[in-house]
Amino acid sequence: TSLRKRINLIKYMQSLGVFSFLCCVVSMYCIYNSWNNAAKTVFATSLISLLASLVISLIEIVQSTHALELE
């Protein structure tokens, strides 16, 4: 159903957001230890995960507003 799909989108969005923040923390730790190559890789992973989270959020918003229009 539509509600179940939206709940799953929210779950994936939040999971990717948390993963992104965890990668940011790991990236800061890598910078602290002067592991620059690792820091760049982990930070890039963080940005990609945050981007995916935002795209999923946008999809959920579109679905949510469409559902409200049907009401």
LINVENQUI-V16782 format. One record per residue. N is the residue number from 1. RES is the residue in one letter. PHI is phi in radians with two decimals (NA if undefined). PSI is psi in whole degrees, 0 to 359 (none if undefined). OMEGA is omega in radians with two decimals (* if undefined). Layout:
# LINVENQUI-V16782
n:N res:RES phi:PHI psi:PSI omega:OMEGA
n:N res:RES phi:PHI psi:PSI omega:OMEGA
This chain:
# LINVENQUI-V16782
n:1 res:T phi:NA psi:168 omega:-3.10
n:2 res:S phi:-1.13 psi:319 omega:-3.13
n:3 res:L phi:-1.12 psi:319 omega:3.13
n:4 res:R phi:-1.12 psi:320 omega:3.11
n:5 res:K phi:-1.10 psi:318 omega:3.13
n:6 res:R phi:-1.15 psi:321 omega:3.10
n:7 res:I phi:-1.10 psi:318 omega:3.10
n:8 res:N phi:-1.13 psi:321 omega:3.10
n:9 res:L phi:-1.08 psi:317 omega:3.13
n:10 res:I phi:-1.11 psi:320 omega:3.12
n:11 res:K phi:-1.08 psi:314 omega:3.13
n:12 res:Y phi:-1.15 psi:320 omega:3.14
n:13 res:M phi:-1.06 psi:313 omega:-3.12
n:14 res:Q phi:-1.17 psi:321 omega:3.13
n:15 res:S phi:-1.09 psi:316 omega:3.12
n:16 res:L phi:-1.16 psi:324 omega:3.09
n:17 res:G phi:-1.11 psi:316 omega:3.11
n:18 res:V phi:-1.13 psi:317 omega:3.12
n:19 res:F phi:-1.06 psi:321 omega:3.12
n:20 res:S phi:-1.08 psi:315 omega:3.12
n:21 res:F phi:-1.15 psi:322 omega:3.09
n:22 res:L phi:-1.10 psi:319 omega:3.10
n:23 res:C phi:-1.11 psi:324 omega:3.09
n:24 res:C phi:-1.08 psi:318 omega:3.13
n:25 res:V phi:-1.12 psi:315 omega:3.12
n:26 res:V phi:-1.10 psi:321 omega:3.11
n:27 res:S phi:-1.08 psi:317 omega:3.10
n:28 res:M phi:-1.10 psi:322 omega:3.10
n:29 res:Y phi:-1.12 psi:319 omega:3.10
n:30 res:C phi:-1.11 psi:320 omega:3.09
n:31 res:I phi:-1.12 psi:318 omega:3.13
n:32 res:Y phi:-1.01 psi:323 omega:-3.14
n:33 res:N phi:-1.62 psi:9 omega:3.13
n:34 res:S phi:1.06 psi:34 omega:3.04
n:35 res:W phi:-1.68 psi:74 omega:-2.96
n:36 res:N phi:-1.12 psi:319 omega:3.14
n:37 res:N phi:-1.12 psi:317 omega:3.12
n:38 res:A phi:-1.13 psi:320 omega:-3.14
n:39 res:A phi:-1.08 psi:317 omega:3.13
n:40 res:K phi:-1.10 psi:317 omega:-3.12
n:41 res:T phi:-1.15 psi:314 omega:-3.12
n:42 res:V phi:-1.17 psi:321 omega:3.13
n:43 res:F phi:-1.17 psi:322 omega:3.08
n:44 res:A phi:-1.09 psi:320 omega:3.08
n:45 res:T phi:-1.08 psi:320 omega:3.11
n:46 res:S phi:-1.08 psi:316 omega:-3.14
n:47 res:L phi:-1.14 psi:319 omega:3.12
n:48 res:I phi:-1.13 psi:319 omega:3.13
n:49 res:S phi:-1.17 psi:322 omega:3.08
n:50 res:L phi:-1.16 psi:320 omega:3.09
n:51 res:L phi:-1.07 psi:315 omega:3.12
n:52 res:A phi:-1.08 psi:319 omega:3.11
n:53 res:S phi:-1.07 psi:318 omega:3.13
n:54 res:L phi:-1.19 psi:322 omega:3.10
n:55 res:V phi:-1.13 psi:316 omega:3.10
n:56 res:I phi:-1.10 psi:321 omega:3.10
n:57 res:S phi:-1.07 psi:317 omega:3.12
n:58 res:L phi:-1.10 psi:318 omega:3.10
n:59 res:I phi:-1.07 psi:317 omega:3.14
n:60 res:E phi:-1.13 psi:321 omega:3.12
n:61 res:I phi:-1.10 psi:318 omega:3.12
n:62 res:V phi:-1.09 psi:316 omega:3.12
n:63 res:Q phi:-1.12 psi:320 omega:-3.12
n:64 res:S phi:-1.13 psi:315 omega:-3.14
n:65 res:T phi:-1.20 psi:327 omega:3.08
n:66 res:H phi:-1.13 psi:318 omega:3.11
n:67 res:A phi:-1.11 psi:322 omega:3.11
n:68 res:L phi:-1.19 psi:324 omega:3.10
n:69 res:E phi:-1.13 psi:326 omega:3.12
n:70 res:L phi:-1.22 psi:332 omega:3.11
n:71 res:E phi:-1.26 psi:none omega:*
